[in-house]
Amino acid sequence: MARAILVIADIGGYTRFMKVHRINLAHAQHIVGRLLEAVIDGAGRAFKLAKLEGDAAFFYATEPFDAADKKRALVSIREAFLRRRDEFSINRLCTCDGCVQAEQLKLKFVAHVGEVAFQKVKRYTELAGVDVILVHRLLKNSVPVPEYVLMSEPLHETLAPALGAAATELSEDLEGLGETRTYYVELDDIAGPHVVDVRPSFFAKFFGWLRMTWRSIPYFVGAKKACEGFGNMKLVMPPDPAKLRPSAMPPRNPD
């Protein structure tokens, strides 16, 4: 067993009007994948990647804990995410739902500190323990703002002074764990306002579209399933005309 800070960087925002269409889903898969790459790069050496979980990245860091270093890493992850999102938004050629909604994507963090066990499964290392369950339960919460760092009480005691912002207390009823005291801080309060420094570029648009098209081919041909495991995507199914009631069908042209 080892004591570790556990952090999940969770991408959300594909929640409205995303129709179930092969192009939309393939492009959404590509965009979230590229954003997760930016999130991983932004973490640097402060956190190790445990694994990717759909549209989220699960990180950990073992002792000794440098609170200031961890705060800088959270800010760096957020900036890397926002810059990559700006690139998709500003240098976009495609007009499908997946691409148009990219600028709406948000990033949030849930974090906890506790005891974890490391289990070797083939060439992968899995984290196990009650504290791993707890940090995942924090993803379902009542935080009233879209972008934040939500901390358990033990982590708040360790990290809060380094964040440089007042945290708001909440009580969450976590499934299987009961009432848990938590604290959240808005990302803008610890990272400051984001400055857009991406400029429009035809070449960036073209090569970005080319890269996305190439990487989307496995999803287009059905070799891979797009958006599998995305926990923050609520898809809008198009209506099936065959199942519409007669009264709901448009009137036929008498001619």
C-alpha positions, 0 to 999 in steps of 0.5 A, a space after each residue: 500500500 502507498 499513500 497517493 494523490 488521486 486526480 481525475 481530469 474529466 472532459 465534458 460538454 457534448 451534452 446537447 443536440 449531438 445526433 447519433 451520426 457516424 461522422 459526428 461520433 468519429 470526429 468527437 472521438 478524435 477531438 476528445 482524444 487530442 484533448 486528452 493528449 494535451 491534458 497528459 502532456 500538461 501534467 508533466 512529471 507532477 502526476 503519472 497517468 494511471 489510465 484513460 477512462 473514456 473522456 477522462 484521464 486518471 492520474 496519481 502521485 505518490 509521496 512526498 507531496 509538493 502542494 505548490 507543484 501539484 497546483 502548478 500541474 493543475 494549472 498547466 493541464 488546464 492551459 494545455 486543454 484550453 489551447 488545444 480546444 482553441 485550435 479546434 475552434 479557431 482552425 475548424 473546417 468541418 461543420 458537423 456536430 462533433 466539431 462545432 461543439 468542440 468549443 463548448 467542451 469543459 474540463 473539471 478535476 476531482 481529487 482525493 488523497 488516500 491509500 492505494 494498492 498497485 496491482 500488476 496486470 500483464 504490462 499494466 499497473 492498476 490502482 485499487 482500494 477504497 480511495 480509488 473508488 471514492 475519487 471516482 464517486 466524486 465525479 457525480 456531485 452537486 458542484 454548481 459551476 462547470 469548471 472546478 477542482 473538487 477535493 475530498 476533505 483530506 486533500 483539501 487540508 493538504 492542498 488548499 493553502 497552495 491553491 491560493 483561493 477560498 474553497 467552498 464546502 459541500 456535502 456529497 452523498 457518495 454511493 456506497 460511502 455515505 455523506 462525505 465532506 468536500 470542497 471545490 474551487 473554480 478553475 478561473 480562481 486558481 488559474 486566472 483568465 485564459 488568454 487566446 493566442 491561437 491565430 487563424 491559419 489556412 494550413 492549420 485548418 487543412 492539416 488539422 482536417 486531414 489528420 482528423 479524417 485519417 484518424 477517424 477512418 477506423 471509426 468510419 469503417 466500423 473497425 472501432 466504436 466511436 465514443 465508447 466509454 464517454 461518460 459525459 455524452 448524452 446523445 440525441 437519437 434521431 426520430 424513427 419515421 416508422 415508429 411515429 404515430 399517424 397523427 405525428 406524421 406530416 400531412 401528405 400532399 393530395 397531389 
